[in-house]
Amino acid sequence: MSITAIESVLQQMRATAVQAGFSPAAAAPTEGGGFAAELKRSLDNISGAQTKAYGQAESFELGKPGIALNDVMVDLQKANVAFQTGLQVRNRLVSAYQEVMNLPA
């Protein structure tokens, strides 16, 4: 897996985060670390989306006013898409790592 492929996956993750309603990574406090920091921010965004969606679902189940079923379902689907994207990135990273480790010395 090349650097351009990894950058492409990161770009897709950013686009998914924007579509899910998260602010772009530029709005987050700047941290060093490059790829590792970007990956951590993406995982934090996925976790935040899931926490928000599950909290909203629980509020709907408890009958709290102002929580519509369609909003709950959309947020749950956004969290699911973000999780699936993160899972695919993980799979590609593991595959790339295994490929690098199998290179002849």
N, C-alpha and C positions, 0 to 999 in steps of 0.2 A: 504494500500500500504506500503510495507516494504522499509527499507533503501536500500536494494540491488536493488529493482525495480527502485528507484529514481536514484541510481548510474548507473544503466543500461541505463536509459533514457539519463542521462548526457553523458555517453560514446557514445551513438548514435548521440547526438547533436554534440559532438566533431568530430566524424567521418564524419558527414555531412558537417561540417565547413571545414574540411581538403579537402574533395572532391570538395567543392565549391571554393577552391583556397585560403582560408584564412589560415593564419599561425596558428599553434597550440596555445592554451591558455598559454603555458609555455613561448612563446615569448612575450606575453603581459606583461605589468608591473605588478608585483605581488601586489595584494591588499588583505587585510584581509577580513573577512566576510563570508568565507566558501561558503555555498550553495547560499546565496543571491548574492554574488559577481560573482559566476559562472553563475547564471541565468542572471544577468545584462550583463555580457560579451557575453553570447549567444544571448540575445536580440539585443545588439549592432551589433553583427555580422550579424544577420538577417536584421537589418535595413540598414547596409552598403551594403549588397548584393542587396537589393531592390533599394537603391539609385543609385548604380553603374549600375544596369541593366536598370533602367528607364532613366538614363542619356545617356547610350549608345543607347537606342532605340530612344531617342529624337535626338541625333546626327545623327543617320542613317536617320531619317525622314527629317532632314534638309539637307541631302546630303553631309555631311562632308566626306572628303576622308579618307580612311583607316578603315572604319567601314563596316564590312561584315554582311550580313543578318544572316548567320548561327551563327556567334559569338553572335549577339544580341539575337537570339532565344535560344541559349544554356544558356546564362546568365540569361535570363528571367525565364527559366525552373529551373535553380539552385536556383534563388531567391524564386520561388514558392515552391520548395521542402523544402527549409529552413523554409519558413513561415508555411507550413503545419506541419512540425516537431514541430516547436514552438507552434503551435495551439494545437497539440496533447499533448504536455507536459503540457500546461496550463490546458487542460481538465482533465488530470490525477491528477494534483495537486489539482484542485478544488474538484474532486471526493474524493481524499484522505483526504482533509480538512473536507468535509462533513461527511465522514466515522468516522473520529476522533471526530467530534462534536457530533455525534449520539451515541458514546460509553456511556454505563451507568456509572454514577459517583461512 
